[in-house]
Amino acid sequence: MTAKKFDQQLLSLQDKLLYFALSLTANDEDARDLLQETTLKALTYRNQFVNNTNFKAWVFTIMKNTFINNYRRDQKTRNTFDSTEDAIRVAYKHNYASETPENVYSVNEMSAKVEKLDDDFRIPFKMHTQGFKYKEIAEELDLPIGTVKSRIFFTRKKLQEMLKDK
């Protein structure tokens, strides 16, 4: 296919591609961005189009795949830890004026319960509460990362049981 014919066919599909993009994104601005990105990719990879194949299907596949890739990228980069309640708890924790005698007693009591645990559970848990990442704990203790995660999980459960009546 000649470059001129390729361009003509691509231009003739713009309205249908925009409609398809609107059905994918449900947003006019995002649909126009997707259309532009699809057109650019089609022009960039025109040499990969195989003659005597369905041009329309090829371009629509580019659009669909572009949409899916963008969606996946957005999902990976989206901040999933966005809870006002957690933000308040973190702010409360760092507010030293809120250290009432009851809070200090609770922290001391919890620390005492943690110290009573076996080393296999206590050490990974304390490292985790000190800010170490699971991978760092696993490397430091020469354990599989799954073992570290499960020990921290079970330590939390044990502490919940120990402090249930508090």
Secondary structure, DSSP 8 states (H G I E B T S, - for coil): --HHHHHHHHHHTHHHHHHHHHHHHS-HHHHHHHHHHHHHHHHHTGGG--TTS-HHHHHHHHHHHHHHHHHHHHHHHS-----HHHHHHHHHHH-GGG--HHHHHHHHHHHHHHHTS-HHHHHHHHHHHTT--HHHHHHHHT--HHHHHHHHHHHHHHHHHHTTT-
